[in-house]
């Protein structure tokens, strides 16, 4: 993957659609992301800015991101300076991975003011800095850097703004033909380009070298055409998986083997590449302790199951105890007190085999027989109790594994509902909050099929129960993976078409433990045929009169159908 200077140039072209747009809302979902809601060209857009060390980027996103109930301080500052303002320009700082949003707005007393938002997309060094350009002062930033951390530039409120250090490289758009030919006349073109021209990543340097070697045109013509592709006013996205790597670019990648997928915009491309991973990272930040707790509880339950299985194995000797007792009672005349064993004929054996029964030398023959009957009764009781405990332990393991799968696929909002469920079920203590919490109804995620039918997906047990037994009508169609933990899915239509049925089934497969599998069996039936047994755990149902389809989950389908 390469969010290099050339990709930044292409992204700057795509973001021109937001120029003259008004910033209506600003949210900060977490410590690494900012979302600007912008009204431009007659439509609303969400501009996502991320400084995540692995997923740093800026682009227009179609994905919704949950926001905290209370905005952080930096978000409040951005709202004060930028909310209600108009974007007058979006530019790239030379060929660096820096995009500058220039915003014109009004201050508290109505005077005009100009602010700049500097977005630096530089991996673990990424940052978002709010600057007063008239005084060249930093108002604040997502990450602070003191002089002890960075001697070249201090990033703290009130400090002069200094741009990132320049690389000693030539702007690729300012190279003349003679200098370029000299540069490209080497044995390793990609290495020469990478070391001498700004904005190139190894990916684009290799692509340029490949095109130069594969063309009959002059090197300068090939080079200029290559650069012109990054100057496209409406750039397209290219995505290709090579080996275990996901690679993206704003131009076609001829030198890489693999199936290339094209997107109509760079925003759609980056949603494909990053959103699921970034969403999973958001959840890990919020649910790391919950994941650890679930794993610890599962480890305890599995250890308990092993111990119970051993106890059951010992208790299953009860038939031997009963046999020994009955044979001793039938042969009392053949042994006496003081003997350590008795050899008797096993009348229950077809061949009348002789077996040896151990005896207590301190007990009479009758007492020895009664001792075996006592052991038999104890083992019978222990076997019953052990089996009951094993059944309960297995139910608990299945339940926690289902929650574990739900946490893996949850959004940050879903995590709180899972915590609440565990507290209600007595698994953990409820979090104490000083503020009185509002009663909020579970909110399943909404989708729309290709043919326009609404589909709902429960992302946790609370949502599953609420969707199936409160929202859905009895005649609507309900879906669930066959014998696999997963979400409840409902098509809100009494007579869904075949396309919607298959798409809803694929959603059910995607939001299940079989997300990474193919040909997943999914059952579907009318909601009226779905029942919840008395006393069953949240999310558990039984159903009948179902049909089954086999489908393959698709992340792209989920993104396309998401409402």
ZAMARGU-4260 file (C-alpha; in steps of 0.2 Angstrom, whole numbers, plus 5000, padded with zeros to 4 digits):
<rodrens>
0) 5000/5000/5000 | 5006/5017/4996 | 4999/5034/5001 | 5014/5043/4994 | 5016/5060/4987
5) 5009/5055/4970 | 4993/5047/4978 | 4992/5063/4989 | 4992/5074/4973 | 4978/5063/4965
10) 4968/5064/4982 | 4970/5083/4982 | 4962/5083/4964 | 4947/5072/4970 | 4945/5083/4986
15) 4942/5099/4975 | 4924/5094/4975 | 4923/5100/4993 | 4930/5118/4989 | 4917/5131/4993
20) 4908/5119/5003 | 4902/5123/5021 | 4908/5113/5036 | 4891/5109/5045 | 4897/5097/5058
25) 4914/5091/5066 | 4915/5075/5075 | 4930/5066/5083 | 4926/5047/5085 | 4942/5043/5094
30) 4960/5050/5097 | 4965/5047/5080 | 4951/5052/5068 | 4942/5067/5063 | 4926/5068/5053
35) 4921/5084/5044 | 4903/5085/5038 | 4903/5096/5022 | 4889/5103/5012 | 4896/5106/4994
40) 4889/5105/4976 | 4872/5102/4982 | 4876/5086/4993 | 4882/5081/5010 | 4899/5073/5011
45) 4909/5066/5026 | 4928/5069/5025 | 4937/5057/5036 | 4955/5061/5042 | 4964/5048/5051
50) 4982/5048/5059 | 4982/5030/5064 | 5000/5024/5062 | 4994/5010/5050 | 4979/5017/5042
55) 4983/5036/5041 | 4973/5044/5027 | 4961/5057/5021 | 4946/5054/5009 | 4928/5056/5007
60) 4919/5041/5015 | 4902/5033/5013 | 4904/5024/5029 | 4896/5030/5045 | 4907/5030/5061
65) 4900/5031/5079 | 4904/5046/5089 | 4906/5048/5108 | 4893/5056/5118 | 4905/5069/5124
70) 4917/5077/5111 | 4936/5078/5115 | 4944/5095/5118 | 4952/5096/5101 | 4935/5092/5093
75) 4928/5107/5103 | 4942/5118/5097 | 4939/5113/5078 | 4921/5117/5080 | 4924/5134/5087
80) 4936/5139/5073 | 4929/5129/5058 | 4911/5124/5060 | 4900/5135/5049 | 4915/5140/5039
85) 4918/5138/5020 | 4933/5129/5012 | 4941/5141/5001 | 4955/5130/4995 | 4962/5112/4996
90) 4980/5111/4992 | 4995/5099/4993 | 5011/5105/5001 | 5023/5103/4986 | 5025/5084/4983
95) 5024/5080/5002 | 5010/5069/5010 | 5002/5085/5017 | 4985/5092/5012 | 4980/5109/5018
100) 4962/5114/5020 | 4960/5133/5020 | 4944/5138/5029 | 4936/5156/5030 | 4923/5159/5044
105) 4918/5172/5057 | 4924/5174/5075 | 4913/5177/5090 | 4911/5195/5086 | 4907/5192/5067
110) 4924/5197/5060 | 4931/5187/5046 | 4945/5175/5050 | 4955/5162/5041 | 4961/5145/5048
115) 4971/5131/5040 | 4970/5113/5044 | 4986/5104/5040 | 4984/5085/5037 | 5000/5076/5037
120) 4999/5058/5031 | 5015/5051/5037 | 5012/5034/5045 | 5016/5035/5063 | 5022/5053/5061
125) 5004/5058/5055 | 4996/5073/5063 | 4982/5086/5061 | 4987/5104/5065 | 4975/5119/5066
130) 4985/5134/5061 | 4982/5153/5061 | 4990/5157/5044 | 4990/5176/5048 | 5001/5174/5063
135) 5008/5157/5057 | 5004/5150/5075 | 4998/5133/5080 | 4981/5134/5088 | 4982/5115/5093
140) 4985/5098/5085 | 4979/5080/5088 | 4997/5075/5093 | 5009/5086/5103 | 5027/5086/5100
145) 5039/5094/5113 | 5056/5100/5109 | 5063/5085/5118 | 5054/5074/5106 | 5057/5083/5090
150) 5071/5096/5089 | 5067/5102/5071 | 5049/5107/5074 | 5039/5109/5090 | 5020/5106/5089
155) 5012/5114/5103 | 4998/5127/5105 | 5006/5145/5103 | 5021/5139/5094 | 5026/5145/5076
160) 5021/5133/5063 | 5035/5124/5054 | 5032/5113/5039 | 5039/5095/5039 | 5058/5095/5034
165) 5060/5094/5015 | 5068/5080/5006 | 5083/5084/4995 | 5074/5078/4980 | 5068/5086/4963
170) 5049/5090/4960 | 5045/5076/4947 | 5034/5089/4937 | 5049/5101/4936 | 5061/5089/4928
175) 5066/5094/4910 | 5069/5081/4896 | 5088/5081/4897 | 5089/5079/4916 | 5076/5065/4915
180) 5085/5055/4902 | 5101/5056/4912 | 5092/5050/4927 | 5083/5036/4918 | 5099/5030/4909
185) 5104/5019/4923 | 5104/5000/4927 | 5091/5001/4941 | 5078/5014/4935 | 5066/5012/4950
190) 5080/5015/4962 | 5086/5030/4953 | 5068/5038/4953 | 5066/5034/4971 | 5082/5042/4976
195) 5080/5058/4965 | 5062/5062/4963 | 5050/5068/4976 | 5033/5060/4979 | 5038/5043/4973
200) 5035/5027/4983 | 5044/5010/4978 | 5027/5005/4971 | 5026/5019/4959 | 5044/5019/4955
205) 5043/5001/4950 | 5027/5005/4939 | 5036/5018/4930 | 5052/5007/4927 | 5040/4993/4920
210) 5031/5005/4908 | 5048/5012/4902 | 5054/4995/4898 | 5038/4990/4890 | 5035/5005/4878
215) 5042/5010/4861 | 5039/5028/4865 | 5053/5040/4871 | 5057/5039/4890 | 5051/5057/4892
220) 5034/5054/4883 | 5031/5038/4894 | 5036/5048/4910 | 5025/5063/4906 | 5010/5052/4902
225) 5013/5043/4919 | 5013/5059/4929 | 4998/5065/4919 | 4987/5051/4926 | 4990/5058/4944
230) 4984/5075/4937 | 4967/5068/4933 | 4953/5079/4939 | 4942/5064/4943 | 4955/5050/4948
235) 4950/5032/4949 | 4955/5019/4961 | 4964/5003/4958 | 4965/4988/4970 | 4974/4972/4969
240) 4979/4958/4980 | 4996/4951/4977 | 5000/4936/4989 | 4995/4942/5006 | 4997/4960/5002
245) 4983/4972/4998 | 4989/4986/4986 | 4981/5002/4981 | 4985/5015/4968 | 4976/5030/4959
250) 4984/5023/4942 | 4984/5005/4935 | 4998/4994/4941 | 5005/4985/4926 | 5020/4977/4934
255) 5009/4968/4947 | 5001/4951/4944 | 4984/4949/4951 | 4966/4953/4948 | 4964/4972/4948
260) 4948/4980/4954 | 4944/4997/4949 | 4934/5010/4959 | 4925/5026/4953 | 4934/5036/4966
265) 4949/5036/4978 | 4937/5038/4993 | 4928/5021/4988 | 4945/5013/4986 | 4951/5018/5003
270) 4934/5013/5011 | 4937/4996/5003 | 4956/4995/5009 | 4954/5002/5026 | 4937/5003/5034
275) 4935/4986/5040 | 4952/4986/5048 | 4950/5003/5055 | 4933/4998/5062 | 4941/4983/5070
280) 4954/4993/5078 | 4941/5005/5085 | 4932/4991/5093 | 4949/4984/5100 | 4952/5001/5108
285) 4935/5000/5116 | 4933/4981/5119 | 4951/4975/5123 | 4947/4972/5141 | 4931/4963/5136
290) 4940/4952/5123 | 4952/4947/5137 | 4939/4944/5149 | 4929/4933/5137 | 4945/4923/5133
295) 4949/4920/5151 | 4931/4914/5155 | 4931/4902/5141 | 4948/4895/5146 | 4941/4892/5164
300) 4925/4884/5157 | 4935/4873/5145 | 4946/4867/5159 | 4931/4864/5170 | 4924/4853/5156
305) 4940/4843/5155 | 4938/4840/5174 | 4920/4835/5173 | 4923/4823/5159 | 4936/4814/5170
310) 4923/4814/5184 | 4910/4807/5172 | 4923/4793/5167 | 4925/4788/5185 | 4906/4789/5188
315) 4903/4778/5173 | 4910/4763/5183 | 4893/4762/5192 | 4888/4746/5181 | 4903/4737/5188
320) 4899/4742/5206 | 4881/4735/5203 | 4887/4719/5195 | 4900/4716/5209 | 4886/4718/5222
325) 4874/4707/5214 | 4887/4693/5211 | 4893/4694/5229 | 4875/4692/5235 | 4872/4677/5224
330) 4888/4669/5230 | 4888/4673/5249 | 4891/4655/5253 | 4908/4654/5244 | 4918/4667/5254
335) 4919/4673/5272 | 4926/4688/5282 | 4945/4690/5281 | 4946/4686/5262 | 4954/4700/5251
340) 4945/4694/5235 | 4932/4682/5228 | 4931/4673/5212 | 4914/4670/5206 | 4905/4665/5189
345) 4898/4680/5180 | 4880/4674/5176 | 4877/4689/5165 | 4891/4683/5153 | 4886/4671/5139
350) 4902/4661/5142 | 4900/4661/5161 | 4917/4668/5163 | 4925/4669/5181 | 4929/4686/5187
355) 4939/4692/5203 | 4930/4704/5214 | 4941/4714/5227 | 4935/4712/5245 | 4938/4721/5262
360) 4945/4709/5274 | 4937/4719/5289 | 4919/4717/5282 | 4907/4702/5281 | 4902/4695/5265
365) 4885/4705/5266 | 4894/4721/5271 | 4906/4719/5256 | 4891/4717/5244 | 4882/4732/5252
370) 4897/4742/5250 | 4897/4739/5231 | 4878/4744/5231 | 4882/4760/5241 | 4896/4764/5228
375) 4883/4761/5214 | 4870/4773/5221 | 4884/4787/5224 | 4891/4785/5207 | 4873/4785/5199
380) 4869/4802/5208 | 4887/4809/5204 | 4884/4804/5185 | 4868/4813/5185 | 4875/4829/5193
385) 4891/4828/5182 | 4880/4827/5166 | 4870/4842/5172 | 4885/4852/5175 | 4893/4847/5159
390) 4877/4852/5149 | 4877/4869/5158 | 4895/4871/5155 | 4893/4867/5137 | 4879/4880/5135
395) 4890/4893/5144 | 4904/4889/5132 | 4893/4891/5117 | 4886/4907/5124 | 4902/4915/5127
400) 4909/4909/5110 | 4894/4917/5102 | 4898/4934/5111 | 4916/4932/5107 | 4911/4931/5088
405) 4899/4946/5091 | 4913/4956/5098 | 4925/4952/5084 | 4912/4959/5071 | 4904/4973/5082
410) 4904/4992/5080 | 4909/5002/5096 | 4891/5005/5100 | 4887/4986/5099 | 4901/4983/5113
415) 4891/4993/5126 | 4875/4982/5123 | 4886/4967/5125 | 4893/4973/5141 | 4875/4977/5147
420) 4869/4959/5142 | 4883/4951/5152 | 4879/4962/5167 | 4861/4957/5166 | 4865/4939/5165
425) 4876/4940/5180 | 4892/4937/5172 | 4900/4953/5176 | 4897/4969/5187 | 4888/4983/5178
430) 4899/4998/5175 | 4894/5012/5188 | 4891/5029/5179 | 4888/5045/5189 | 4876/5051/5175
435) 4859/5043/5174 | 4859/5033/5158 | 4845/5035/5146 | 4836/5019/5141 | 4840/5017/5123
440) 4832/5003/5112 | 4843/4992/5103 | 4846/4997/5085 | 4850/4984/5072 | 4860/4989/5057
445) 4850/4993/5041 | 4853/4988/5023 | 4844/4989/5007 | 4844/4975/4994 | 4848/4978/4976
450) 4829/4978/4972 | 4825/4991/4986 | 4819/4980/5000 | 4824/4985/5018 | 4835/4972/5028
455) 4839/4973/5046 | 4854/4964/5054 | 4856/4961/5073 | 4874/4964/5078 | 4872/4957/5096
460) 4860/4947/5106 | 4850/4962/5112 | 4848/4967/5094 | 4844/4950/5088 | 4830/4948/5101
465) 4823/4965/5098 | 4823/4963/5079 | 4815/4946/5078 | 4802/4948/5092 | 4798/4967/5092
470) 4802/4975/5075 | 4799/4961/5063 | 4781/4956/5057 | 4776/4938/5058 | 4775/4936/5039
475) 4792/4944/5035 | 4807/4933/5031 | 4820/4928/5044 | 4838/4922/5041 | 4851/4913/5052
480) 4866/4903/5048 | 4863/4884/5050 | 4871/4877/5066 | 4883/4892/5066 | 4883/4906/5078
485) 4878/4922/5069 | 4866/4937/5068 | 4847/4937/5065 | 4843/4945/5048 | 4826/4950/5043
490) 4819/4956/5026 | 4805/4968/5030 | 4794/4962/5016 | 4780/4949/5015 | 4785/4942/4998
495) 4804/4946/4995 | 4811/4942/4978 | 4824/4929/4975 | 4838/4942/4973 | 4834/4950/4990
500) 4833/4932/4998 | 4851/4928/4992 | 4858/4945/4997 | 4850/4943/5015 | 4857/4926/5016
505) 4874/4933/5012 | 4872/4946/5025 | 4868/4932/5038 | 4884/4922/5032 | 4895/4938/5033
510) 4889/4942/5051 | 4892/4925/5058 | 4907/4914/5063 | 4908/4908/5045 | 4913/4925/5038
515) 4929/4919/5030 | 4921/4903/5023 | 4913/4899/5007 | 4897/4890/5003 | 4889/4894/5020
520) 4872/4886/5024 | 4859/4899/5029 | 4841/4894/5034 | 4827/4906/5031 | 4809/4905/5037
525) 4794/4916/5041 | 4796/4926/5058 | 4780/4917/5064 | 4790/4900/5064 | 4804/4907/5076
530) 4801/4904/5094 | 4811/4908/5110 | 4811/4894/5123 | 4806/4899/5141 | 4822/4903/5151
535) 4834/4903/5136 | 4849/4914/5135 | 4848/4931/5125 | 4848/4928/5106 | 4844/4909/5107
540) 4829/4904/5097 | 4822/4888/5089 | 4814/4888/5072 | 4805/4876/5060 | 4798/4875/5042
545) 4814/4882/5035 | 4823/4882/5019 | 4841/4882/5016 | 4853/4891/5003 | 4871/4890/5002
550) 4880/4907/4999 | 4897/4915/5000 | 4900/4930/5011 | 4906/4946/5003 | 4912/4962/5011
555) 4909/4972/4995 | 4891/4967/4995 | 4889/4972/5014 | 4897/4989/5009 | 4886/4991/4994
560) 4870/4987/5003 | 4873/4997/5019 | 4860/5010/5021
</rodrens>
